[in-house]
């Protein structure tokens, strides 16, 4: 059982080897290289919306760093991972200027029209962030949005209430963007203070759920405040702010996109696994992780071909459904019924009965415990060999173990066991929690993540002991 990231590493190596020795035909090599790129590159997240909708503050939250201080106005900016902070500025005359330090005040003073900022932040290892900045004029917003649509995997539309102008803009977006787009009510704390949040959220979900993958409220300043100076996180505060839900939703999109790419790569590998290697006439361009080169926005918009599944919808800006009020009110679309969990068992009525795990569940737990024990021993050996282990390495090992356990439990073909369902839920909750811890990457967070692994293992051992003791008692 492997995590999606481990599977991506495995299929990357196999596909890259096949491409290098000429097993992949020339007419398919371009597809193979595109898959290799997607297996390595972070998911592209784009923040869109009118001015003053909290996009820059959201950047600070997602990157867990104050990269855009209050009072600073930057142009459209791409944030990518780099070994050291740098910024490449595209000036209004087309010239490029590089700043050795990605100082936002220096960037703002240069008044560029586009910036690419490289930062050594852990979050940028999984996502890149493009903040689209354009005037509030509808035509300017539309041009900027469609330029960005060719460069994004996940669009986050930031808004206070999604009025008719915003609806008109979003209507013009490609379906591929809408299918994966999130609407973020970014000033949820202010709306809550005015007593408007619940009604606004109800209205936008009833009227616009069909246009977005998710609609989430987020009190961004509160979520940022939930992260303390000592590296700890006020989990209750983070959850109430909407920060936990947003970060978890983005990370699920990251894993979903990666899994889709893994599946496509595995199909390609399987198709040509028995192919006779052909002579490679030119060196294969082996894909490696790297940040994008600085670009001129105007030139890039004209030269970059749109993604295959993105069709332009540039049209006159008129809402698809007229609405006189601030919140459009088209006919509500019924939500699709949620698929129940396999094996879900409702709570029993009447006398309290403590359920016991099935024998096959206990056997599966035995395998999980054996795996976690083996990983724990390997970790102990690493610590002994190096006298210590960095918080980053300890966090990575803990995250991998929790994600493995969550995937393993979800994949078990066992139904009708409430104990397993409860354990699955705990593991999923732990997986979401550890993703938040992972953002911190300090000693406290790493130890908390390790404690979470140990607690999950103890829970499995406890369930096995209870169930097998109960079975022996009944047999006697």
C-alpha positions in Angstrom: 0.0 0.0 0.0 1.6 3.3 -1.1 0.5 6.9 -0.8 -0.3 8.8 -4.0 3.1 10.7 -3.7 5.0 7.5 -3.4 3.1 6.1 -6.4 3.9 9.2 -8.4 7.7 8.8 -7.6 7.5 5.1 -8.8 5.7 5.7 -12.0 7.9 8.8 -12.7 11.0 6.6 -12.6 9.5 3.9 -14.8 8.1 6.3 -17.4 11.3 8.3 -17.5 13.4 5.2 -18.0 11.1 4.0 -20.8 11.3 7.4 -22.5 15.1 7.5 -22.1 15.7 4.1 -23.8 13.3 4.8 -26.6 10.4 2.5 -25.6 8.0 5.3 -26.0 7.3 6.0 -29.7 8.2 9.5 -31.1 4.5 10.4 -31.6 3.8 9.7 -27.9 7.0 11.2 -26.4 5.5 14.6 -26.0 2.6 13.2 -24.0 5.0 11.2 -21.9 7.1 14.3 -21.1 4.0 16.3 -20.3 3.0 13.6 -17.7 6.5 13.6 -16.3 6.2 17.4 -15.8 2.8 17.1 -14.1 4.2 14.3 -11.8 6.9 16.7 -10.5 5.4 20.2 -10.7 3.3 21.6 -7.9 -0.4 22.2 -8.5 -1.0 25.7 -9.9 -3.4 27.7 -7.6 -4.8 31.0 -8.8 -6.5 33.7 -6.7 -9.0 35.7 -8.7 -11.5 38.4 -7.8 -12.1 42.1 -7.7 -9.8 44.4 -5.7 -10.2 44.5 -1.9 -11.5 41.0 -1.6 -8.6 39.7 0.5 -6.5 37.9 -2.1 -3.1 39.1 -0.7 -4.1 38.1 2.9 -5.1 34.7 1.6 -1.6 34.3 0.0 -0.1 34.9 3.4 -2.3 32.3 4.9 -1.7 29.6 2.3 2.1 30.2 2.4 2.2 30.5 6.2 4.4 33.6 5.8 3.8 37.4 5.5 4.9 37.7 1.9 2.5 40.6 1.3 2.6 43.0 4.2 -0.4 45.2 5.0 -0.5 48.4 2.9 1.6 47.0 0.1 0.1 46.9 -3.4 1.7 44.4 -5.8 0.8 43.6 -9.4 -0.1 40.1 -10.6 2.5 37.9 -8.8 3.4 34.3 -9.2 4.9 32.6 -6.1 7.0 29.5 -6.7 9.5 27.4 -4.8 13.2 28.4 -4.8 16.3 27.6 -2.7 16.6 31.3 -1.8 14.3 34.3 -2.0 14.5 36.1 -5.3 12.1 38.2 -7.4 12.1 38.7 -11.2 10.2 41.9 -12.2 8.8 42.5 -15.6 8.8 46.3 -15.9 6.3 48.3 -18.0 8.8 48.7 -20.8 9.3 45.0 -21.1 12.7 44.9 -19.3 13.4 42.2 -16.7 15.0 43.2 -13.4 16.1 40.7 -10.7 16.1 41.4 -7.0 18.4 39.3 -4.9 15.9 39.5 -2.0 12.2 39.2 -2.6 11.5 42.4 -0.6 7.9 43.3 -1.2 8.6 47.0 -0.5 11.4 47.1 -3.2 9.1 45.3 -5.6 6.3 47.8 -5.0 8.7 50.7 -5.4 9.7 49.5 -8.8 6.1 49.5 -10.0 6.4 46.4 -12.3 3.5 45.0 -14.2 4.3 41.3 -13.3 6.4 39.6 -10.7 7.7 36.1 -10.2 8.8 35.5 -6.6 10.8 32.4 -5.6 10.7 31.5 -1.9 12.0 28.5 0.2 8.6 27.8 1.8 7.4 24.3 2.4 3.9 25.0 1.0 5.4 25.9 -2.4 6.7 22.4 -2.7 3.1 21.3 -3.3 1.4 24.3 -4.8 2.4 27.5 -6.7 0.2 30.6 -6.2 -0.7 33.1 -8.8 -2.5 36.2 -7.5 -4.2 38.0 -10.3 -4.4 41.8 -9.9 -6.5 43.9 -12.2 -8.6 47.0 -12.0 -12.3 46.7 -11.1 -13.3 47.4 -14.7 -15.1 44.3 -16.0 -13.2 44.1 -19.3 -9.8 44.3 -17.5 -10.9 41.6 -15.1 -12.0 39.4 -17.9 -8.8 39.7 -19.8 -6.8 39.0 -16.7 -8.9 36.0 -15.8 -8.6 34.3 -19.2 -4.9 34.9 -19.3 -4.7 33.2 -15.9 -7.0 30.4 -16.9 -4.3 29.0 -19.2 -1.9 28.8 -16.2 -4.0 27.3 -13.4 -5.2 24.0 -12.1 -7.3 25.3 -9.3 -9.0 28.7 -9.3 -10.1 30.4 -6.1 -12.6 33.2 -6.7 -12.5 35.6 -3.7 -15.6 37.6 -3.0 -17.8 39.2 -0.3 -21.2 38.1 -1.8 -20.8 37.2 -5.5 -22.9 39.9 -7.2 -24.2 40.1 -10.7 -20.9 41.5 -12.1 -18.9 38.7 -10.6 -21.4 36.1 -11.9 -21.1 37.6 -15.4 -17.3 37.3 -15.3 -17.4 33.7 -13.9 -19.9 32.7 -16.6 -17.2 33.4 -19.2 -14.7 31.0 -17.6 -13.9 27.7 -19.3 -15.8 24.7 -17.9 -12.5 23.0 -16.9 -11.8 26.0 -14.5 -15.4 26.0 -13.1 -15.3 22.3 -12.5 -12.3 22.7 -10.1 -13.1 26.3 -8.9 -13.7 27.3 -5.3 -15.7 30.3 -4.3 -14.3 31.8 -1.1 -16.3 34.3 1.0 -13.1 35.9 2.2 -14.5 38.4 4.8 -16.5 35.9 6.7 -15.6 37.4 10.1 -16.9 40.8 9.0 -20.1 39.3 7.6 -20.6 37.3 10.9 -20.2 40.5 12.9 -22.9 42.2 10.9 -25.1 39.1 11.2 -25.1 38.5 7.4 -22.9 35.4 7.0 -25.4 32.7 7.4 -27.9 34.2 4.9 -25.1 35.1 2.4 -23.7 31.6 2.6 -27.2 30.0 2.2 -28.0 32.2 -0.8 -24.7 31.6 -2.7 -24.8 27.9 -2.1 -28.5 27.6 -3.3 -27.9 29.8 -6.4 -24.3 29.0 -7.4 -23.3 25.6 -6.1 -23.5 24.3 -9.7 -20.9 26.7 -10.8 -18.2 25.8 -8.3 -16.6 22.7 -6.9 -16.8 24.1 -3.4 -18.1 27.3 -1.7 -16.3 28.0 1.5 -16.4 30.9 4.1 -13.0 32.0 5.3 -12.1 34.5 8.0 -8.5 34.9 6.8 -7.1 37.2 9.5 -8.5 34.9 12.2 -6.9 31.8 10.5 -3.6 33.6 10.4 -3.9 34.5 14.1 -4.5 30.9 14.9 -0.9 30.2 14.1 1.2 31.3 17.1 4.7 32.7 17.2 6.0 29.6 18.9 4.9 27.5 15.9 1.8 26.0 17.5 -1.6 26.2 16.0 -4.9 27.0 17.9 -6.8 24.1 16.2 -10.2 25.3 17.4 -9.6 28.8 16.2 -8.2 27.5 12.9 -11.3 25.3 12.4 -13.8 28.0 13.3 -12.1 30.5 10.9 -12.6 28.1 8.0 -8.8 27.8 7.5 -8.8 24.1 8.2 -11.5 23.4 5.7 -9.9 25.5 3.0 -6.4 24.0 3.5 -7.7 20.4 3.6 -9.8 21.0 0.4 -6.8 22.4 -1.5 -4.6 19.4 -0.4 -7.3 17.0 -1.5 -7.3 18.7 -4.9 -3.5 18.3 -5.0 -3.7 14.6 -4.3 -6.6 14.1 -6.7 -4.8 15.8 -9.5 -1.7 13.8 -8.8 -3.6 10.5 -8.7 -5.2 11.3 -12.0 -1.7 11.9 -13.5 -0.4 8.7 -11.9 -3.3 6.8 -13.5 -2.6 8.2 -17.0 1.2 7.6 -16.7 0.6 4.0 -15.6 -1.7 3.4 -18.6 1.1 4.7 -20.9 3.7 2.5 -19.2 1.6 -0.6 -19.4 0.8 0.1 -23.1 4.5 0.2 -24.1 6.1 -2.1 -21.4 6.9 -4.8 -24.0 7.9 -2.4 -26.7 11.3 -2.9 -28.3 13.6 0.1 -27.5 14.3 2.3 -30.5 17.3 4.4 -31.1 16.9 7.9 -29.7 18.0 10.4 -32.4 18.2 13.3 -30.0 18.8 13.5 -26.3 15.6 13.1 -24.3 14.6 16.1 -22.4 14.4 14.5 -19.0 12.0 16.6 -16.9 13.2 17.9 -13.6 11.6 20.1 -11.0 12.2 23.8 -11.7 10.5 27.1 -11.3 9.1 28.9 -14.3 11.2 31.4 -16.2 10.2 35.0 -15.9 7.7 36.0 -18.6 6.3 39.2 -20.1 2.6 39.0 -19.4 1.5 40.5 -22.7 3.8 38.3 -24.8 3.0 35.1 -22.8 -0.7 35.7 -23.1 -0.4 35.9 -26.9 2.1 33.0 -27.3 1.0 30.4 -24.8 -1.4 27.9 -26.3 -4.5 27.1 -24.2 -4.7 23.8 -22.4 -6.3 21.1 -24.6 -9.5 21.0 -22.5 -9.9 24.7 -22.1 -12.1 26.5 -24.6 -12.3 30.2 -24.7 -15.6 31.7 -23.7 -14.8 35.4 -24.2 -18.2 37.0 -24.7 -20.1 40.1 -24.0 -20.3 40.6 -20.2 -23.9 39.9 -19.4 -25.1 37.7 -16.6 -26.6 34.4 -17.7 -29.5 34.9 -15.4 -30.7 38.4 -14.5 -31.0 39.2 -10.9 -32.0 42.5 -9.4 -30.6 42.0 -5.9 -26.9 42.0 -4.7 -27.0 38.2 -4.6 -28.4 36.6 -7.8 -31.2 34.2 -7.4 -31.5 31.7 -10.2 -33.6 28.6 -9.8 -31.9 26.5 -7.0 -30.2 23.3 -8.3 -30.7 20.3 -6.1 -27.5 18.9 -4.8 -26.6 15.3 -5.8 -27.2 12.9 -2.9 -24.0 12.0 -1.1 -22.8 8.5 -1.5 -22.8 6.7 1.9 -19.7 5.1 3.1 -19.4 1.5 2.4 -20.2 -0.5 5.5 -21.7 2.5 7.4 -23.7 1.4 10.4 -26.1 3.8 12.1 -26.0 4.1 15.8 -28.0 1.5 17.6 -31.1 2.6 19.5 -31.9 1.4 23.0 -29.3 -0.2 25.2 -25.8 0.8 24.6 -23.7 -1.9 22.9 -20.0 -1.6 22.5 -19.2 -3.0 19.1 -16.2 -5.3 18.5 -14.2 -5.5 15.3 -14.7 -8.4 12.9 -11.9 -11.0 12.7 -10.9 -9.9 9.2 -10.7 -6.3 10.5 -8.4 -7.5 13.3 -6.2 -9.3 10.8 -6.0 -6.1 8.7 -5.1 -4.1 11.8 -2.3 -6.6 12.5 -0.8 -5.9 9.1 -1.1 -2.1 9.7 0.5 -2.4 13.1 3.4 -4.5 11.6 3.9 -1.8 8.9 3.9 1.1 11.4 6.2 -0.9 13.7 8.7 -1.5 10.9 8.6 2.2 9.9 9.1 3.1 13.6 12.2 0.9 13.8 13.6 2.4 10.7 13.1 5.9 12.1 14.8 4.9 15.3 17.8 3.6 13.4 18.0 6.8 11.4 18.0 8.8 14.7 20.7 6.5 16.2 22.8 6.8 13.1 22.7 10.6 12.9 22.4 11.3 16.7 19.3 13.3 15.8 16.7 13.8 13.1 15.7 17.2 11.6 12.1 18.3 12.3 11.6 18.3 8.5 12.6 14.6 8.2 10.6 13.6 11.3 7.5 15.5 9.9 7.9 13.8 6.5 8.1 10.3 8.0 5.0 11.0 10.3 3.0 12.4 7.4 3.8 9.5 5.2 2.8 7.0 7.9 -0.5 8.7 8.6 -1.4 9.1 4.9 -0.4 5.4 4.3 -2.7 4.3 7.1 -5.6 6.4 5.9 -5.3 5.0 2.4 -4.9 1.5 3.6 -8.0 1.6 5.8 -10.1 3.2 3.0 -9.1 0.5 0.6 -10.0 -2.5 2.8 -12.9 -4.5 1.2 -14.6 -5.0 4.6 -18.2 -4.0 5.0 -20.6 -3.8 7.9 -18.0 -3.2 10.6 -18.7 0.0 12.7 -15.3 -0.4 14.4 -13.5 -0.1 11.1 -15.7 2.8 10.1 -14.8 4.6 13.3 -11.1 3.9 12.8 -11.3 5.1 9.2 -12.8 8.4 10.4 -10.1 8.8 13.0 -7.4 8.2 10.4 -9.0 10.7 7.9 -9.2 13.3 10.6 -5.6 12.7 11.5 -4.6 13.0 7.8 -6.3 16.4 7.6 -4.8 17.5 10.9 -1.3 16.4 10.0 -1.5 18.4 6.8 -2.0 21.5 8.9 0.9 20.5 11.1 3.0 20.0 8.0 2.8 23.6 7.1 4.7 24.5 10.3 7.7 22.2 9.8 9.2 23.0 13.2 10.2 20.8 16.1 6.9 21.2 18.1 4.8 20.4 15.0 7.0 17.4 14.1 6.7 15.9 17.6 2.9 16.5 17.5 2.7 14.6 14.2 4.8 11.7 15.6 2.5 11.6 18.7 -0.4 11.3 16.3 1.1 8.3 14.6 1.8 6.6 17.9 -1.8 7.3 19.1 -3.3 5.8 16.0 -1.1 2.7 16.4 -2.2 2.3 20.0 -5.9 2.7 19.0 -5.4 -0.2 16.6 -3.8 -2.4 19.2 -6.5 -1.5 21.7 -9.3 -2.5 19.3 -7.6 -5.8 18.5 -7.2 -6.6 22.2 -10.8 -5.8 23.0 -12.2 -7.8 20.1 -10.1 -10.9 20.6 -10.7 -10.9 24.4 -14.4 -10.6 23.7 -14.2 -13.6 21.3 -12.3 -15.8 23.7 -14.8 -14.9 26.5 -17.8 -15.8 24.3 -16.1 -19.1 23.2 -15.5 -20.0 26.9 
